[in-house]
Structures are given as structure tokens and as C-alpha cells.
């Protein structure tokens, strides 16, 4: 998919204002109080689409894992 298509796919996930999308955090706190991203299968469809877009945009297949903000 192109970046434009991935971004459109993400935008299409926010059409339903009453969905439970993003009503739960996409991360958890570890024993040291650090933010750790949840695995892809534990986040909402919108977050999955966003991750796919950022991975393609930044050529970073591990996003958000190993991200400096989550270390």
C-alpha cells in the first residue's frame, strides 16, 4: 500500500464517533513505571492502521517497539 492509502485507511477508522476505538490505552506500565506499547493484536483497529502508516512512512518495521519514548 502507498502512504496515501495507509493514511486514508487510518482516517476511515474514525468515522463512527460512538465506537470504542481508542477508549483503552495502547500501552501499559511495566514494573519500573515505564510505558510499554501493547502488541498489535491488543490495540484497536485505528491504532493498528496508524502503526502500519508510521512503519511505512519511517521505514521502521518495529514501530512503536524500541521507540525512544517507550524506553
FENVEN-V298167 format. One record per pair of residues at least 24 apart in sequence whose C-alpha atoms are under 6 Angstrom apart, sorted by the first residue. I is the first residue (numbers start at 1). J is the second residue. D is the distance in Angstrom with one decimal. If there is no record, write none. Layout:
i->[I:I]
j->[J:J]
d->[D:D]
//
This chain:
i->[6:10:10:10:13:35:36]
j->[53:46:49:50:46:70:70]
d->[5.3:5.8:5.0:5.8:5.4:5.3:5.6]
//
